[in-house]
C-alpha cells in the first residue's frame, strides 16, 4: 500500500515552522513505514520546491505561488495538477489531508481522499466564540463535503465539526499518537516547585488565564517558578505580543519567578518536561493535543483544562487534574497540591503514562490506521 499526506507543516529543517499537526503526521508516517507501507508527504506553502527521500519517506516540498487574482483557487488547482501527476506515476492508493482551511476544496484527486479533523478554522472560531472569514468556512465545508472519507482525532472534534457543517457522512475516530519510546521518563528527579507550560504563547491556549493563576500560586508558594516555553504570537484581539499581555497581568514579585526560553527544539522540550515538577496546559481550543500526550508519556502529572476533548485524554484525579482555566483559584489549588505532594505527583504521572501506552501509543494507533486505510484505498 502507498499512502500520501498533504499538509501545510512538517517538523523538518527544510520546512516552515511546524506545530501539533505536523508532529502527528510525522509520528504516523514513521510508524507506517515500519509496517512496510510506502509514504509520500506533500508539504505545500513552502519557500522553495524540493523533492527528496529521507528515512524511507518521499517528500515533496511545494513552493507557495502568488497570483494577481483568485490566488486561493489557482494555487489549489496547481497543487491538484502537481499531486495528480505523482499519484499516477507512483501509484498512490489514498491521500490524507487536514480540515484546516479546506485546502482540498476545488481539487479532484486521482485516488480516494481522506480528511482528518485536527481542528478546522471554523471549529476553533466556534470554540473561541470569535468571528470567521466567510470564505474560510466555505472552503472547509466544500472540502469536507467532497472528501471520500472522514476521520477525526477525537469524538468531541467529530461531533462539533458535524454540527458546524451539517455533515451526514460517517466520521471514524482515530486519536493522535505519541512515540512512547521517545517520550518516556528519564528517571531524574524533578526540580522542586518548577511549573512548565509548553506550546504557542497564544490566547486560545489559555496562557492569559495562566498569568492570573500564577499570581495566586506565587502568593502561597513564593518559590514556585513558571517556565513558558514556546513561540510568542501576536494576540488576535489586541494585536499585541501575547507575552507582553501575560507579563502585564503578573505582580512584580511573580514576574521575577518567570522564565521565557522561547521556542525550543524537540530534545530541549523533552529535557524541560523531564525536569518540571508540574505541567500546566490550560487550553481553550484543541482537537486532541500532542503536548498533553507527550507530557503524560513522560510520567508527568498535568493540570489541564476540562473542555470537551479533555475527557477523552485525561482522567481527572488519576492522571492529573482537569479544571476550568477561568476558575483561577481552583486551578491554582490543584497546581499547589501537586507541587506540595511529590508522591501524589509521581503516582499520577505513572497513571498518565499507563493511559497513553494503552490508548495513544504509536504502536497501538498505527494498527487502527492501517485497518482503516485497508478498507478505503484502491490497491
C-alpha positions, 0 to 999 in steps of 0.5 A: 500500500502507498499512502500520501499526506498533504499538509501545510507543516512538517517538523523538518529543517527544510520546512516552515515552522511546524506545530501539533499537526505536523508532529502527528503526521510525522509520528504516523508516517514513521510508524507506517513505514515500519509496517512496510507501507510506502509514504509520500508527504506533500508539504505545500506553502513552502519557500522553495520546491524540493523533492527528496527521500529521507528515512524511507519517506518521499517528500515533496516540498511545494513552493507557495505561488502568488497570483494577481487574482483568485490566488486561493483557487489557482494555487489549489488547482496547481497543487491538484495538477502537481499531486495528480501527476505523482499519484499516477506515476507512483501509484498512490492508493489514498491521500490524507489531508487536514480540515484546516482551511479546506485546502482540498476544496476545488481539487479532484484527486486521482485516488480516494481522499481522506480528511482528518479533523485536527481542528478546522478554522471554523471549529476553533472560531466556534470554540473561541466564540470569535468571528470567521472569514466567510470564505474560510468556512466555505472552503472547509465545508466544500472540502469536507463535503467532497472528501471520500472519507472522514476521520477525526482525532477525537469524538468531541472534534467529530461531533462539533465539526458535524454540527458546524457543517451539517455533515451526514457522512460517517466520521471514524475516530482515530486519536493522535499518537505519541512515540512512547519510546521517545517520550518516556521518563528519564528517571531524574528527579524533578526540580522542586516547585518548577511549573512548565507550560509548553506550546504557542504563547497564544490566547486560545491556549489559555496562557492569559488565564495562566498569568492570573493563576500564577499570581495566586500560586506565587502568593502561597508558594513564593518559590514556585517558578513558571517556565513558558516555553514556546513561540510568542504570537501576536494576540488576535484581539489586541494585536499585541505580543501575547507575552507582553499581555501575560507579563502585564497581568503578573505582580512584580514579585511573580514576574521575577519567578518567570522564565521565557526560553522561547521556542525550543527544539524537540530534545530541549522540550523533552529535557524541560518536561523531564525536569518540571515538577508540574505541567500546566496546559490550560487550553481553550481550543484543541482537537486532541493535543500532542503536548498533553500526550507527550507530557503524560508519556513522560510520567508527568502529572498535568493540570489541564483544562476540562473542555470537551476533548479533555475527557477523552485524554485525561482522567481527572484525579488519576492522571492529573487534574482537569479544571476550568482555566477561568476558575483561577483559584481552583486551578491554582489549588490543584497546581499547589497540591501537586507541587506540595505532594511529590508522591501524589505527583509521581503516582499520577504521572505513572497513571498518565503514562499507563493511559497513553501506552494503552490508548495513544501509543504509536504502536497501538494507533498505527494498527487502527490506521492501517485497518482503516486505510485497508478498507478505503484505498484502491490497491 
